[in-house]
Amino acid sequence: MTAPFVPQIALYRNWLAEQRGLSFANYEEMRQWSVRDLDGFWRSIWDYYDLQSPTPFAAVITERKMPGAVWFPGAQVNYARQVFRHVEAADAAGLPAIVSSGEDGKLDETSWPELRRKAAALALHLKEKGIKPGDRIAAYLPNIPETIIAFLASASIGAVWSVCAPDMAAP
């Protein structure tokens, strides 16, 4: 028997009650808290998702102005590192990293170890080509697993990724 689906927002609300002693009568009340207490809300998001940084942050936000706000100064978060830290657990649970379908309608799955291996291989290739943190990588790729692999490879070395998919065009 499969466990019932619980929305992430409900899991987060439960976590806030258990870990922070915060309870809300409804979604709107929680939303109001999130915009009134920016430090508390965004710190809770950091903790709830167990974001990791090799360096600590000095504050959640330095100035409350847009543009110009600086969030979590001192932290160094890498999206690919955050994604790949769950590979073993997700693979052990039998969860695929990507389920895709081509124009032929055939479903295909990419495992977590395979996704990590392919992204690492491409990241090494990009480094060999001289790509370094802060460089920009732009791609014209369809919505296929290789696009996700290229994004994760780029992010893993600190490059800025931009993609335009041909299937986003007007009919």
N, C-alpha and C positions, 0 to 999 in steps of 0.2 A: 504494500500500500504506500502510495506517495503522500508525503506530508503536504498539507495545504499551502498554497502560495501566500506569502506574507509580503506586502509591498515594502520596499526599502524605507520609505518615509515612516512607516509604522515601526520598523525595527529601530530606526534612529530615534523616534519619539520614546520608545521603551528604554533605549540606552540612556537618553537624557534623564529620564526618571530615575533609573537605577544608579547611574554614575554621577549625575550632577544634581539630583534632587529637584529637577525641573519637570513640572507636569503642566500640560495644556489641555484645555477643554476641547479644542478643535484646531484644525489646521490654521485658521486665520489668527488665532491667538499665538500659535508658534511662529507664524510669519512675522507678526508684529514684534515679538521678542527678537527675531533675527535681524531686524532693521534698527531696533532701539539699542541693542547691546552687540555692536559689531565685534568687539573683542571676544566676548563670551561665545557668540555664535561661531565665528570662524575658528577659534581655538577648539571648540567642540568638534567641528568638522575635521580639523587636523588630527585630533585624538581618536575620533570615531573611526576614521579610515586608516589610522595608524601610519600616517605619513612619516617618512623617515628622511633625515638629513644628516650628512656627516658633520655638519656644523650647526650649532644651536642658533635659534633666532632671538633677536633682542626684544622684539615686541610683535604683536599681531599686525598692527598698522601704525605707521609713524605720523601721518597727517591725514585727516579726514577731508580731503579735497580731491576733486576730479576735474581735470586730469592732475596727476602729481602724487597720488597716494602711493606709498611704498608698503607692500604687504610682506610680512615675515622677513624683515631685513636680516641678513646673515645666513638664512637657510639656503640650502642647495638641494632642491628636489629634482630628480630626474624621472620623468614619466615612465620611460621604459623600465627602469630599475623597479619602480613601484609595481608595474604590471608583472614583471618576470619573477618577483619574489614569491608569487603564489603558484608557480609552475608545478612543483612536486605535489602539493595538496590537490590542485585541480586535476592533474593527471591521475593521481591515485583514486580520485572520486569518479574517474571515467568521463570527465567533462571535456568536450572538445574546445579548443581555443577559437576556432572559426568554423562555422557551417556556411558553406557557400553553394550557390546554384548558378550555373552558366545559362546561356541562352537556350541550351538544349533541355533545361529543366532538371538535369542530373545533379543530385546533392553530393557534395564532397565535404569531407571534414579534414581539418588540420589539427594535429595534436599539439598540446602545449610544448612538449620537448622539441617537436619539429619546428614550431614557430620560433622558439628561442634560438635553436640552432641556425635556422635560415637568417634570422635578423642579425645574429652575431657574425655570421659569414659575410653578409653584406656590409655590416659596420666595419669589419676589417678591410674589405675592399675599398670602401669610401675613405678610410684613413690612409690606405696605401696611395690613393689618388690625391691626397693632400687636404681632404676635408677635415676641418677642426671646429671646435666649439664656436658658435656664433655665425658660422658660414650659413648661407641660404641654399636650400635644395628645393627646386620647383619641379613638379612632374605633371605630365599630361597622361594620366592613367585611368583606366576604367575601375569600377568598384569590384576588385578581385582580391584574393588573398595576398598576392604579390604587392599590392598597394599598401596594405597594412604592414607587411614585412618591411617595405622601404621606409614607411613612416617610423616604425619602431627602431630600425637601424639608424636612421637619421637622428632621432631623439636620443638614442643611447649614447651618441658621441657629442651631444649638445648642439647639433645643427638645428636651424629653423626650417621647418617643413611647410611646404605649400603644395596643394594638389588641385587640379581641375580635372574632373572626370568628363569624358566625352558623352557619357550618358546623362549629363546634366543639361544638355542642349535642348533647345526648343524642338518640338516634334517636326 
